């Protein structure tokens, strides 16, 4: 606990990372990673294999952009570093431990950035705000990867609005806001003039101790996506990680948006 507090106080991050809880989550998830590493192994391996399969088909491998790079557990960063001249990693938090672990890779550029591009405005106005992101579109990339963030992008700004708006924003409008953030990210990805790989969860299953699915939840991603190139299951939260009676399992899919 003391170490986590030290990390929180000494980490250099953009303002939104602390205001919206991203830094706290990035640090606290470390303990969860250790508890669930056996259950998360398949998901990580499938993500890495899919990325490498897509990269293998590229004719040119100069610049790669990865959105949602985080601690790089789902990214085959060492293999990618050997194939590309420059890799740009974008996330709202990159912990010092991640940068230290891969400091020997000299073609990695870490950028701390709010991928939604709405949080600074929401913090000031304490109201709903949506926009299609535009950062990095001016650059030339050979591939862009959105790595397991589509369904999560609205989580922190929504929680912030719920806590700061004093119940003035209806549940219906919060749902519309969350859906629009996902839609804006998809529209953003479609503006890149290169191969775009979208990796995202598409369904969440609540499973009881008998192995029975008691509920299926769908995130805010009910869009007309192309057929997935690959799908797999992620044992996100085994019992008792989520609750003493229910485990969570996600269906994850990879989509090529355009080439």
C-alpha positions, 0 to 999 in steps of 0.5 A: 500500500505504501509503495502504491501511494509512493507511485501515485505521488511521484508519477508524472502524468497529464492532469486528467490522469489523476482527476479522472482516476486513470492513474489510480486504476493503472497502479491498483490494477497491478495487484489484480494482474498478479491474482488473475495472470493465469486466467488472463494468459490466453487473452494476452497470447491471442491479442499478441498473435492477432497483432503479429498476424496483421503486421505480417501482411503489411508491405511497409513497416515504418511507423506504427501507432498503438492506442491504449498501449498501457502496460503493454501486456497485450502488445508483442512490443519486442517483436514489433520493435524489431520490425518497425522504424518507429512505434508510437505508444499512446495512453493516458498513463504509462507507468515508470515501471513500463518505461523502465522495463522496455528502455532498451528499445530505442525506437519507442515513443511514449505519449501520454494523451487522453484518447477521447479528447473530452476529459479536459472540457468535461472537467471544466464544464462538469457537463456532457461533451462529445467530439471525434478525436483528431490527434495523430491524423496528420501523421503517416502510419503504416498501421494503427492498433486500437488495443482493448479500449473501445468499450472502456473509453467512456468509463472514467468520464462517465463516473466523473459526470455521475459524481460531479453533476449532482444527478442533473444528468439523466441515466438516458443521457449518460448512456447516450454520452457513453455510446457516442464516445465509442462511436467517435473513437470508431469514426476516428479510427476510420479516418486513418489512411492505413491498415487499422486493427481494432481489438475490443470486447463485444460481450460480457458473460456473468457466470454462476458457480454451476457454470451457467450464464446468468446474464449477457451484457453488451458494451456501447459498441452496437455498430456495423463492424465488419466480420471479425478476423478472430474471436476468443474468450477472456476470463476477466474476473474468476470467482471471487474476483468479481463476487463470491458467486459470479465470474465474468468472461468476455468475448473479444474480437479483432476487426480490420476496419480498412486496409 
